[in-house]
């Protein structure tokens, strides 16, 4: 998953309010590992993404980039 805008306010997960312009992740049951990527050196997933992943038993990983 890529959060291009780095914690964009237009993200939403299951269990939160959704508006048409927002990104909505579906089919969480098919995710085993979620790697959160942002174009920064350290990427920390938003709590809504981490909680949704952990609810279904998926690993939610952070990303650390060395350039």
Secondary structure, 3 states (H helix, E strand, C coil): CECCCCCCCCEECCCCCCCCCCEECCCHHHCCEEECECCCCEECCCHHHHHHHHHCCCEEECEECCC
